[in-house]
Amino acid sequence: MKPKRILISPGDASNNIGDLAILTSVVSLIRRFIPDVDIAVFANRRDRIRDILAVETLPKGKGLLAAIRSLPSTMREIRRCDLLVWGGGQLLQDISSQLYIPFHIMRLALAVLMKKPTLIYSIGAGPIRSFFSRALTRIVVSRADTITVRDAKSADMLASCGIERDRIAETPDPALALRPDNDFDVEARLLEMGLDPKRPILGVAVRRLFHRNSGILPISLRMKLGLVSREQRARFDSFGFELARFIDYVVERYNFQVLFIPMYTEPGQNDQAVGRQIASTVQRKGDVFHLPPGHTSRQVLSIMSKTSAMLAVRMHAAVLSAVAGTPLICLHYAPKGASFMENIGLADYSLPVEDTNCGVLMRLFSKLMANRDAIVETMAGSVQASRSDVLLNVSSVKELLGMAPLGEEAVNEFLSEFSVKPNKPAERLSHSHADRIAC
């Protein structure tokens, strides 16, 4: 019998480590529990996704116009499939551009029109501000067969667009089921970059901030054209200055090294450039390092497992830090970051980017170090509890393909394979000679 064919329409997994972590987990879970299926993925950098996941890849189109040009081939592929999986990631928001939702929702709309089974897979939603975006969301999403979102705020956002609340199920972010890359030599990579294996590491995952304004043009084009106001630049420069002073404090007080980890390398985002901009104002430059782009999500997870603490602005830096068992502070720029920290029991270690300053970060980091063991235990319990619910989407895939549901024995075996342990002994986190560093 011909195997069932699943199409996956994800976020920007080609360039975004967070979206890649989600896609990697989704593909891995489907292969584990539904081995006799063919999987194809829409992707911008098809070779990269093919090499990492060993799946068939299809042209996604970079931007709305390219996606429209690829419509004939997209329609042919959807017509061939037995199920379209749409997500995960933050696929429904219009704060970055009014074109964002039309670009991402197009393939879901085509599948709905062709009456193909459709699963909205643990997405994030919001903000959705414009009348057009909200209407488009209501018309298309309400016609999907199964709708799952990754937090209550996303469910509320879809309900506010007119989708029946009882049709929306909450399931955790699929990246919580990601596994590290055991074939990746983390120690060798860190030594290659010049880090000292005897000193603890603070991982830092930043992004550009204060530039999203719900305009028509995508962020990448606005950045390329220099369409960022003086006020927006000033706000980010102030944020970067406070972060740099905090980094100096952590290096002096705790003898940490600092590793900037870029999570999104697409030109309009360019996390590596943002990290270098912030690092340029750090006084202790010899203690600051930058992870080169090009790593897989599993490799980044392996690297985070060697850090002693994380400072995460990107939401999936927080997710992977929790999976790695690394205590973290999340500086959230959108509700999704705060929701995740609340879900794993670390709301007290979450701070809006607008409220970020060196003094607040100093106090929060001191609290993080003092409560390290309890934080690791809390995260481990929360992440493990979420993993069983991650499998709810796998059950939905099987149901939509007309297959039997997951068995309890298979679920228990899956959960037994995970364990989260502190990745650095407490004695490694000793203070340096400096008792007090002022910002």
C-alpha positions in Angstrom: 0.0 0.0 0.0 1.2 3.5 -0.9 2.5 5.3 2.2 0.6 8.4 3.4 2.1 11.7 2.5 2.4 14.6 5.0 3.3 18.1 4.0 4.7 20.5 6.7 4.5 24.2 6.3 6.7 25.6 9.1 8.1 29.0 10.1 11.5 30.0 8.8 13.3 26.8 9.8 16.0 27.5 7.3 17.3 30.6 9.2 15.7 30.5 12.7 17.0 28.1 15.3 13.7 28.2 17.1 11.7 27.3 14.1 14.2 24.6 13.2 14.0 23.2 16.7 10.2 23.0 16.3 10.4 21.4 12.9 13.1 18.9 14.0 10.9 17.8 16.9 7.8 17.5 14.7 9.6 15.4 12.1 11.3 13.2 14.7 8.0 12.5 16.5 6.2 11.7 13.3 8.9 9.3 12.3 9.0 7.6 15.6 5.3 7.0 16.1 4.2 6.9 12.4 7.2 5.4 10.6 5.4 4.4 7.4 4.8 7.9 6.0 6.4 10.2 3.5 7.3 13.7 4.8 7.9 16.8 2.7 8.7 20.3 4.0 8.3 23.7 2.5 11.6 25.5 3.0 13.5 28.6 1.8 17.0 27.0 2.0 16.0 23.6 0.7 19.5 22.0 0.8 20.0 23.0 4.5 16.7 21.4 5.6 17.2 18.3 3.5 20.7 17.8 4.9 19.6 18.3 8.5 16.4 16.3 8.5 16.7 14.0 5.5 13.3 15.0 4.2 12.0 16.0 0.8 11.9 19.8 0.5 9.6 22.0 -1.6 10.1 25.7 -2.6 8.5 28.0 0.0 9.3 31.3 -1.7 11.1 34.1 0.0 8.5 36.7 0.5 4.8 37.0 -0.6 5.5 37.6 -4.3 7.8 34.6 -4.6 5.3 32.5 -2.8 2.6 33.6 -5.2 4.9 32.7 -8.2 5.3 29.2 -6.7 1.5 28.7 -6.4 1.2 26.2 -9.3 3.8 23.8 -7.8 2.4 24.4 -4.3 -1.1 23.5 -5.4 0.2 20.3 -7.1 1.9 19.2 -3.9 -1.1 19.9 -1.7 -3.3 18.0 -4.0 -0.9 15.0 -3.6 -0.8 15.1 0.2 -2.9 13.2 2.7 -2.4 15.8 5.5 -1.1 19.4 5.7 0.6 20.2 9.0 0.8 24.0 9.5 3.2 25.2 12.1 4.5 25.4 14.7 5.9 28.8 15.5 4.5 32.3 15.7 2.7 32.1 12.4 -0.2 34.5 13.2 0.9 38.0 14.0 0.9 41.3 12.0 3.2 43.4 14.2 6.2 42.8 12.0 4.3 43.3 8.7 0.8 43.3 7.3 2.1 40.8 4.7 3.2 38.2 7.3 -0.1 36.5 7.9 -1.1 36.3 4.2 2.4 34.8 3.4 2.2 32.1 6.0 -1.5 31.3 5.8 -1.7 30.9 2.0 -0.7 27.2 2.1 -3.2 26.4 4.8 -5.9 28.3 2.9 -5.2 26.2 -0.3 -5.4 22.9 1.7 -8.7 24.0 3.2 -10.1 24.9 -0.3 -9.0 21.5 -1.6 -10.7 19.8 1.3 -7.4 18.2 2.5 -7.1 17.2 6.2 -5.4 20.1 8.0 -3.7 20.3 11.4 -2.6 23.6 12.9 0.3 22.4 15.0 0.9 24.2 18.3 1.3 27.6 16.9 1.7 31.0 18.6 -0.8 33.8 17.8 -0.7 37.5 18.3 -0.7 40.4 18.2 -3.2 40.5 15.4 -4.3 44.1 15.1 -5.7 45.0 11.7 -9.2 44.2 10.6 -7.9 42.4 7.5 -5.5 40.2 9.4 -8.2 39.3 12.0 -10.8 38.5 9.2 -8.3 36.4 7.2 -7.3 34.5 10.4 -11.0 33.8 11.2 -11.9 32.7 7.7 -9.0 30.3 7.2 -8.2 29.0 10.7 -11.8 28.3 11.6 -12.0 25.8 8.7 -9.0 23.7 9.7 -9.8 20.3 11.0 -7.7 20.5 14.2 -6.4 23.7 15.9 -3.8 23.6 18.6 -1.8 26.5 20.1 1.1 26.6 22.5 -0.3 28.8 25.2 -3.5 30.3 26.6 -2.8 33.8 25.3 -2.6 32.4 21.7 -6.0 30.7 22.3 -7.5 33.9 23.6 -6.1 35.8 20.5 -7.8 33.3 18.1 -11.0 33.4 20.0 -11.0 37.2 19.8 -10.7 36.9 16.0 -14.0 34.9 16.1 -12.9 31.3 16.2 -14.8 29.1 18.6 -12.8 28.8 21.8 -13.8 25.2 22.4 -12.3 24.2 19.1 -8.8 25.4 20.2 -6.7 23.0 22.2 -3.5 24.0 24.1 -0.5 21.8 23.5 3.1 22.7 24.5 5.8 23.9 22.2 7.1 20.9 20.2 10.7 22.0 20.8 10.3 20.8 24.4 10.8 17.3 22.9 14.1 18.2 21.2 17.1 16.1 21.9 20.8 17.2 22.0 23.2 16.1 19.2 25.3 13.5 20.9 27.6 13.2 17.9 28.5 16.9 18.2 31.8 17.6 20.0 30.7 20.6 22.1 34.0 20.8 24.1 36.0 20.9 20.9 33.8 23.7 19.5 34.1 25.8 22.6 37.9 25.4 22.8 38.0 26.3 19.1 36.3 29.6 19.9 38.8 30.3 22.7 36.6 29.6 25.8 38.3 28.4 29.0 36.8 25.0 29.9 37.5 25.7 33.6 35.3 28.8 33.8 31.5 29.0 33.7 29.7 30.4 30.7 26.8 32.8 30.4 24.9 32.2 27.1 23.3 35.4 25.7 20.7 35.2 22.9 19.7 38.7 21.8 17.7 40.1 18.9 16.9 43.5 17.4 14.2 45.3 19.3 11.8 48.2 19.1 11.6 48.2 15.3 8.3 46.4 14.7 5.4 48.7 13.9 2.7 46.7 12.0 3.7 48.4 8.7 3.2 47.0 5.2 6.8 46.3 4.4 8.5 43.2 5.9 11.2 43.8 8.6 14.0 42.6 6.3 13.1 45.2 3.7 12.6 48.0 6.2 16.0 47.2 7.7 17.7 47.1 4.3 16.2 50.5 3.4 17.1 52.0 6.7 13.5 52.6 7.6 14.0 52.7 11.4 13.3 55.9 13.3 15.9 57.7 15.4 13.7 57.0 18.5 13.7 53.2 17.8 17.5 53.2 17.4 17.9 55.2 20.6 15.8 52.8 22.5 17.8 49.8 21.3 21.1 51.6 22.0 20.0 52.2 25.6 18.9 48.5 25.9 22.3 47.4 24.6 24.2 49.7 26.9 22.4 48.3 30.0 23.1 44.8 28.7 26.8 45.5 28.2 27.1 46.9 31.7 25.4 43.7 33.1 27.8 41.5 31.1 30.8 43.4 32.7 29.2 42.8 36.1 28.8 39.0 35.5 32.3 38.7 34.3 33.8 40.6 37.3 31.5 39.2 40.0 31.1 35.6 39.0 34.2 35.0 36.8 31.9 34.1 33.9 32.8 34.0 30.2 30.0 35.2 27.9 28.9 33.5 24.7 26.6 35.2 22.3 24.4 32.6 20.6 22.6 33.9 17.4 19.2 32.3 17.0 18.1 34.0 13.8 20.6 34.7 11.0 18.3 35.9 8.2 19.6 39.4 7.0 16.6 41.3 8.3 17.1 39.8 11.8 20.9 39.2 11.9 21.3 38.2 15.6 25.0 37.8 15.1 25.4 41.5 14.2 23.2 42.6 17.1 25.4 40.6 19.5 28.5 42.2 18.1 27.0 45.6 18.4 26.2 45.1 22.1 29.6 43.4 22.7 31.4 46.4 21.3 30.5 48.4 24.4 31.5 45.7 26.9 34.7 46.6 28.8 35.8 43.0 29.3 36.0 42.2 25.6 38.5 39.4 26.1 35.8 37.4 28.0 33.2 37.7 25.3 32.8 35.2 22.5 30.5 34.7 19.5 29.1 31.4 18.3 29.3 31.4 14.4 26.0 30.9 12.6 25.3 27.6 10.8 24.7 25.3 13.7 21.6 23.0 13.9 19.0 23.4 16.7 20.3 20.1 18.3 23.8 21.4 18.3 22.7 24.7 19.9 20.9 22.7 22.5 24.1 20.7 23.2 26.0 24.0 23.5 23.4 25.4 25.9 23.8 22.3 28.1 27.4 23.4 28.7 26.4 26.9 29.9 25.9 27.7 33.5 23.2 30.3 32.9 21.3 31.9 29.9 20.0 35.3 29.2 17.4 34.9 26.6 15.6 37.6 24.5 14.6 35.1 21.8 11.8 32.9 23.1 13.3 29.7 21.8 16.6 30.4 23.5 14.5 30.2 26.7 12.8 27.0 25.5 16.1 25.3 24.6 17.7 26.6 27.9 14.9 24.9 29.8 15.3 21.7 27.9 19.0 21.8 28.6 18.4 22.3 32.3 20.2 25.6 32.3 18.9 28.3 34.7 17.7 31.4 32.7 16.5 34.9 32.7 14.1 35.8 29.9 13.8 39.4 28.6 10.5 39.1 26.8 9.5 41.5 23.9 6.2 39.7 23.3 3.6 37.9 25.4 4.9 34.5 24.2 8.1 34.8 26.2 6.2 35.7 29.4 3.8 32.8 28.8 6.5 30.3 28.4 8.3 31.4 31.6 5.0 31.2 33.5 4.3 27.8 32.1 7.6 26.4 33.4 7.2 28.0 36.8 9.9 30.7 36.3 7.7 33.8 36.0 9.8 35.6 38.6 12.8 35.4 36.2 11.0 37.0 33.3 11.3 40.7 32.6 9.9 43.0 29.8 12.6 44.4 27.6 11.2 47.9 28.3 12.1 47.5 32.0 15.6 46.2 31.4 18.4 47.9 33.2 21.7 46.8 34.7 20.6 47.2 38.3 17.5 45.0 37.8 19.5 42.4 35.9 22.1 42.3 38.7 19.5 41.6 41.3 17.7 39.0 39.2 20.9 37.2 38.3 22.0 37.1 41.9 18.7 35.6 42.8 19.1 33.1 39.9 22.5 31.9 41.2 21.3 31.7 44.8 18.3 29.5 43.8 20.0 27.5 41.0 19.3 24.0 42.3 15.7 24.7 43.0 15.3 26.3 39.5 16.8 23.3 37.8 14.4 21.0 39.6 11.4 23.2 38.8 12.3 23.3 35.1 13.0 19.6 34.9 9.5 18.8 36.4 7.7 21.4 34.2 9.5 20.3 31.0 8.9 16.6 31.6 5.2 17.2 32.4 4.9 19.1 29.1 6.4 16.4 27.0 3.5 14.0 27.5 1.2 16.8 26.1 3.5 17.3 23.2 2.4 13.9 22.0 -1.2 15.1 21.7 -0.4 16.5 18.3 1.0 13.2 17.2 -2.3 11.6 18.2 -4.0 14.3 16.0 -1.8 13.4 13.1 -2.7 9.7 13.4 -6.4 10.5 13.8 -6.4 12.7 10.7 -4.7 10.0 8.7 -7.2 7.4 9.9 -4.8 5.5 12.1 -5.1 4.1 15.6 -4.2 6.4 18.5 -1.0 6.3 20.5 -0.8 3.5 23.0 0.0 4.2 26.7 3.1 1.9 26.6 4.6 3.9 23.6 4.0 7.2 25.5 5.6 5.9 28.7 8.6 4.5 26.9 9.1 7.9 25.1 8.9 9.9 28.4 11.3 7.5 30.2 14.1 8.4 27.7 14.3 12.0 29.0 16.1 13.3 32.0 17.2 16.8 32.9 20.2 17.3 35.2 22.2 20.3 36.3 24.9 20.8 33.7 27.4 22.5 36.0 28.3 21.7 39.6 27.5 24.5 42.0 31.1 24.9 43.1 32.0 26.0 39.6 29.9 29.2 40.1 32.1 30.8 42.7 32.3 34.6 43.0 35.4 36.5 42.0 37.3 38.9 44.2 34.9 41.7 43.4 32.2 41.8 46.0 30.2 44.7 44.5 30.3 46.0 40.9 28.2 49.1 40.2 26.4 49.6 36.9 
